[in-house]
């Protein structure tokens, strides 16, 4: 069910509600499959009985109708994939966040000066992270007891294998039903069979998968449809083992572009470097001017 908070100018809306707004802005009657969604919006007063839009929606819909920059954060964690984002308009910026198990996302206006902070919040980029020299977050699950191996992992700065090899590790770990099983040993065996990785990268990659909090990619796009400029980065957030940039497959990735033989390359990073890369995703004024001229 949609809802809104007039005191803060925020809305909880599903994609189907946005579709209703799109039809009404175009002076069209929403199709039959959106009648229920239209009724919900009328019930809470965002749409009038004749299809008129509430004045509360003016800034929000103006921003969505004519965005300068669209930003999407696709985050996959314990609850599966979630899509968050920001819409940057001429006069306002709206941030939206999804919630596991809920259809609606919350749309909130933010100050443009806080744009990068908001991008970082969506992917839980945090200050004061550990530098990855230890893997305490892995030891409980993966039964890491070899201090020499911990030291070896800390020296690994880059790992290159294939997407198929990574899939083999995840499949092996998902198939473990014994709670006392040595997950690290299971993962190492699967990766050894599926790749030609050697130590210390072999065990380091398994430890990364065991400590993985989330994987995410953030994409920015601007310009006219059909001539958009796109920038994107992909990151593994590995908890105590820090952040790793997934530089291959290279973003942005199109559907069907990646297969089991595709190269997977991970490079150790840190919160400061990831922050800088988030900043680099945003276009500057020259980029926007060029996009406007092209359209």
Buried (B, 14 or more C-beta within 10 A) or exposed (E): EBEBEEEEBBBBBBEBBBBBBBBBBEEEEBEEEBEEBBEBBBEBEBBEEEBEBBEBBEBBBBBBEEBBBBBBBBBEBEEEEBBBBBBBBEEBBBBBBBEEEEBBBBBBBBEEEEBBEBBBBBBEBEEEBBEBEBBEBBBEEBBBEEEEBBEBBBEBEEBBBBBBBBBBBEEBBEEEEEEEEBBBEBBBBBBBEBBEBEEBBBBBBBBBBBBBBBBBBBBBBBBEEEEBBEBBBBBBBBBBBBBBBBBBBEBBBEEEEBEEEBEBBBBBBBBEEBBEBBEEBBBEEEBBEBBEEEE
